[in-house]
């Protein structure tokens, strides 16, 4: 019951905060696009954290068409990764989610890729909806910041999680195998 109440409160806060954002900031500029994306990141992250889902759906598994990340490399994921390092985001995120050299740390990182992907997949269509609204009401040019930031702050992060997760999964499996071998050896 408490979790349901928390989720309802987060949803109410989200609606109120988005309403305030629309009311106080012009929807056709960079400031609105930036604030909307970060507001949604905050509330969606809180919402999915409160859900406490195990995130075991098969949609998180690597698909055949992803070809070991080659499609993401073709779409420029390595440039995006360099951009994250250059802006300092990678350093910030590693403080929150450090990468340790043990199975538990790698398993936590593996789960975090799923949660992050879910967060960005939820935000992507919401911002796209605002993008379409602004394009209709103010014109395509005025909606470009919403489109550009949605691609950079939501679409590419989904690509990044899908690119990294199979590699992390292999590291988790290797770590588990090493632990088994060490226990068998001793």
Buried (B, 14 or more C-beta within 10 A) or exposed (E): EEEEEBBEEBEEBBEEBBEEBBEEBEBBBEEBBBBBBEBBBBBBBBBBEBBEEEBEEEEBEBEEEBEEBEBBBEBEBEEBBEBBEEEEEEEEEEEEEEEEEEBEBBBBBBBBBBBBBBBBBBBBEBBBEBBEBBBEEBEEEBBBBBBEBBBEBBBBBBBBBBBBBBBBBEBBEEBEEEEEEEEEEE
